[in-house]
Amino acid sequence: MFGTFESDISKSNSASLLPTMQKFLFNFFSLTLLGVDPSASPEIADSGFSLIDTWLAIQLAPTVSIGLFQPLEESFVHSFNYPFFLVKGGYEKLTQFVKNEAKEVLNRAQTEFQLTEQEAIHNLLFILGFNAFGGFSIFLPTLLGNLGDEKYAELQEKIRNEVREKVGVKQENLSFESVKEMELVQSFVYETLRLSPPVPNQYARARKDFKLSSHDSVYEIKKGELLCGYQPLVMRDPKVFDEPEKFMLERFTKEKGKKLLNYLFWSNGPQTERPSESNKQCAANEMLLSLLQ
């Protein structure tokens, strides 16, 4: 990916981030989630990421602002479900790719987890295309922007020193395990997620009557009521985070920083909560964080 950026810049003094990044992401997640190299299907290797993009656009269009003059946007973009036939052809190519090439993963899904083949295919595509691919496509440019910002020059030096200390200048010891030992690198990612969560809104309907407590109030919620959480506001709570508007590299380090992870809600639940069938936590939570770090 970075080699492509360098090549494009040397030729024309500019490079397009999104297509190159998404092609890399699709290849990476195909290998890690499906156990398949997309080069096994030349068409998917070349255009798989764009097929995912089109499918994602239809899912997100009812909730994403496109800057159209109101009330036209609400009336003509956000007020109805988009028909599946708009993306059917591309989605079927993706399902066929998974069915033909990811046989080992599909067999495990059927024998170990008692899923049907179709259930396994659709769940794998959802994790690959919506959770991991979509979240990373939104967030990586923000992360790189913070890393390259001149006002964070001092932070860059601290991060460089930590990485060199853990893996050496030649990076012989670089691995997922060594990254887990890089406290500042992890805190940098968490702090960027705190200030710029890739999905700012989360919604749910109450399954039963209950009371919702804040620091100083209690709200009675009735079954069936629609709830909305706005993550950027929650993660700037001055009663939880010191100097909440300030980017602090060391915020999530040491014992105090680990406790703050209980209040980091970037993925439909606290960072300390694992995805399960009873919550809405991001299914690709750990994979996304590992790759970002």
C-alpha positions in Angstrom: 0.0 0.0 0.0 2.7 2.5 1.0 4.8 1.4 -2.0 1.9 2.4 -4.3 1.6 5.8 -2.5 5.3 6.4 -3.0 5.2 5.4 -6.7 2.2 7.6 -7.4 3.7 10.6 -5.7 7.0 10.2 -7.6 5.0 10.2 -10.9 2.5 13.0 -10.3 3.3 14.6 -6.9 0.0 13.2 -5.5 -1.6 10.0 -4.5 -5.2 8.9 -3.9 -5.6 7.4 -0.4 -8.9 5.6 -0.5 -8.8 3.2 -3.5 -5.3 2.0 -2.7 -6.0 1.6 1.0 -9.3 -0.3 0.5 -7.7 -2.7 -2.0 -5.1 -3.5 0.6 -7.8 -3.8 3.3 -9.8 -6.2 1.2 -6.8 -8.4 0.5 -5.7 -8.4 4.1 -9.1 -9.3 5.6 -9.6 -12.0 2.9 -6.4 -13.6 4.0 -7.1 -13.2 7.8 -10.8 -13.9 7.9 -11.4 -16.2 5.0 -7.9 -17.8 4.7 -8.0 -16.9 1.0 -5.7 -14.9 -1.3 -8.0 -12.8 -3.6 -5.6 -13.4 -6.4 -7.3 -16.8 -6.7 -10.1 -14.9 -8.5 -8.7 -12.1 -10.8 -12.0 -10.3 -10.9 -12.4 -10.2 -7.1 -8.7 -9.3 -6.7 -9.2 -6.3 -8.9 -12.7 -5.1 -8.0 -13.6 -6.9 -4.7 -13.1 -3.7 -2.6 -15.3 -1.6 -5.0 -18.1 -4.3 -4.8 -17.9 -4.0 -1.0 -18.0 -0.2 -1.2 -21.2 -0.3 -3.3 -22.9 -2.7 -0.9 -21.9 -0.5 2.0 -23.2 2.6 0.4 -26.7 1.1 0.1 -26.6 0.1 3.8 -25.5 3.5 5.1 -27.3 5.8 2.7 -30.4 6.2 5.0 -28.2 7.4 7.9 -25.4 9.4 6.3 -25.5 13.0 5.4 -24.5 13.7 1.8 -24.8 17.5 2.1 -28.0 17.8 0.0 -30.2 20.8 0.7 -32.8 20.0 3.4 -35.6 18.9 3.4 -34.7 17.2 0.1 -32.1 14.9 1.7 -34.5 13.6 4.4 -37.3 13.2 1.9 -35.4 11.5 -1.0 -32.4 9.9 0.6 -33.2 9.0 4.3 -36.9 8.1 4.2 -37.0 4.7 2.5 -35.1 1.4 2.2 -33.0 0.9 -1.0 -33.9 -2.2 -3.0 -31.4 -5.1 -3.0 -31.3 -5.4 -6.8 -29.1 -2.3 -6.9 -26.2 -4.4 -5.4 -27.4 -7.9 -6.1 -25.0 -8.7 -8.9 -21.9 -7.6 -7.0 -22.9 -9.2 -3.8 -23.5 -12.5 -5.5 -20.0 -12.4 -7.0 -18.7 -11.9 -3.4 -20.7 -14.8 -2.0 -19.6 -17.1 -4.9 -16.0 -16.1 -4.2 -16.4 -17.1 -0.5 -18.2 -20.3 -1.4 -15.6 -21.4 -3.9 -12.4 -20.4 -2.2 -13.0 -20.3 1.6 -14.0 -24.0 2.0 -12.0 -24.6 5.1 -13.5 -21.7 7.0 -17.0 -22.6 5.8 -16.5 -26.2 6.9 -15.5 -25.1 10.3 -18.5 -22.8 10.6 -20.8 -25.8 9.8 -19.2 -28.5 11.9 -18.0 -26.4 14.9 -20.7 -23.7 15.1 -23.7 -25.5 13.4 -24.3 -22.7 10.9 -25.6 -23.4 7.4 -23.3 -22.6 4.5 -25.4 -19.5 3.6 -25.4 -18.3 7.2 -21.6 -18.6 7.4 -21.1 -16.8 4.0 -23.3 -13.8 4.9 -21.8 -13.5 8.4 -18.3 -13.6 7.0 -19.1 -11.0 4.4 -20.7 -8.8 7.1 -17.7 -8.9 9.3 -15.2 -8.4 6.5 -17.2 -5.8 4.6 -19.1 -3.8 7.2 -17.3 -4.1 10.6 -13.6 -4.4 9.6 -13.4 -2.9 6.1 -15.9 -0.1 6.7 -14.6 1.0 10.1 -11.0 0.9 9.0 -11.7 2.9 5.8 -13.2 5.7 7.8 -10.7 5.7 10.7 -7.2 5.1 9.1 -7.1 8.5 7.4 -7.9 10.1 10.7 -5.2 8.1 12.5 -2.6 9.0 9.8 -3.7 12.6 10.0 -3.0 12.8 13.7 0.3 10.9 13.4 1.5 13.4 10.7 0.2 16.6 12.3 3.0 19.0 13.0 1.5 20.0 16.3 2.0 16.5 17.6 5.8 16.4 16.8 6.7 15.7 20.4 4.2 12.7 20.4 5.8 11.3 17.2 9.2 11.2 18.8 7.9 9.4 21.9 6.1 6.8 19.8 9.2 6.3 17.6 11.4 5.7 20.6 9.0 3.2 22.1 8.8 1.2 18.8 12.6 1.2 18.4 13.0 0.1 22.0 10.6 -2.9 21.5 11.6 -4.1 18.0 14.9 -2.5 17.2 15.8 -0.2 14.3 15.7 -3.1 11.8 12.4 -4.3 13.2 13.5 -7.9 13.5 11.1 -8.5 16.4 8.0 -6.8 15.0 4.9 -8.9 15.5 1.4 -8.7 16.9 2.7 -9.8 20.2 5.4 -7.1 20.3 2.8 -4.5 19.4 0.8 -5.4 22.4 3.8 -4.4 24.6 3.8 -0.9 23.0 1.7 1.1 25.6 2.1 4.5 23.9 1.2 3.1 20.4 -2.0 1.6 21.9 -2.8 4.7 23.8 -2.3 6.8 20.7 -4.9 4.6 18.8 -7.3 4.7 21.8 -7.0 8.5 22.1 -7.7 9.0 18.4 -10.7 6.7 18.7 -12.0 8.7 21.7 -11.9 12.0 19.9 -12.9 10.7 16.4 -14.9 7.4 16.6 -15.5 6.0 13.1 -19.2 5.5 13.8 -20.4 8.4 15.9 -24.0 7.4 16.4 -25.5 4.1 17.8 -29.1 3.2 18.1 -31.2 0.5 19.9 -34.7 -0.2 21.0 -35.4 -1.0 24.6 -36.2 -4.7 25.1 -37.9 -4.0 28.5 -38.7 -1.1 30.9 -35.6 0.0 32.8 -34.0 3.0 34.4 -31.0 4.7 32.8 -28.6 6.5 35.2 -26.2 9.2 34.4 -23.8 11.0 36.9 -26.7 13.0 38.4 -30.0 11.9 36.9 -32.1 8.8 36.3 -34.3 8.4 33.2 -37.2 6.0 33.0 -37.1 4.1 29.6 -40.1 2.2 28.4 -40.0 -1.0 26.3 -39.9 -0.3 22.6 -38.5 3.3 22.9 -35.8 4.2 20.5 -32.5 5.2 22.1 -29.6 7.1 20.4 -26.1 7.5 21.7 -23.7 10.1 20.4 -20.2 8.8 21.1 -18.1 12.0 20.6 -20.1 13.7 23.3 -19.9 10.7 25.7 -16.1 10.5 25.3 -15.6 14.1 26.1 -17.3 13.9 29.5 -15.2 16.1 31.9 -16.4 14.0 34.8 -14.6 11.0 33.3 -11.7 12.4 31.2 -9.3 15.1 32.4 -9.0 17.9 29.8 -11.4 16.0 27.5 -10.9 18.3 24.4 -7.1 17.8 24.5 -5.3 15.0 22.7 -3.2 13.3 25.4 -0.9 10.6 24.3 -0.5 8.9 27.7 -4.2 9.0 28.6 -4.7 5.3 28.3 -1.4 4.2 29.8 -0.7 2.7 33.3 -3.4 1.5 35.7 -5.5 4.7 35.5 -5.5 4.5 31.7 -6.7 0.8 31.7 -9.7 1.8 33.9 -10.6 4.5 31.4 -11.1 1.8 28.7 -14.4 1.1 30.5 -15.6 4.5 29.1 -14.2 4.2 25.6 -17.3 3.6 23.5 -16.0 3.7 19.9 -17.5 0.4 18.8 -21.1 0.1 20.1 -19.9 -0.8 23.6 -17.1 -0.3 26.0 -13.6 -1.3 24.9 -13.5 -3.9 27.8 -16.6 -5.7 26.5 -16.3 -8.7 24.1 -18.7 -9.1 21.2 -21.5 -11.6 21.9 -25.0 -12.5 20.7 -26.5 -10.4 23.6 -24.8 -7.1 22.7 -24.1 -4.8 19.7 -20.3 -4.7 20.1 -18.4 -4.5 16.9 -17.7 -8.1 15.7 -14.3 -7.0 14.3 -13.3 -5.1 17.4 -10.0 -6.9 18.1 -9.0 -7.3 14.5 -9.5 -3.6 13.8 -7.4 -2.6 16.8 -4.6 -5.0 16.1 -4.2 -3.8 12.6 -4.4 -0.1 13.6 -1.7 -0.5 16.2 
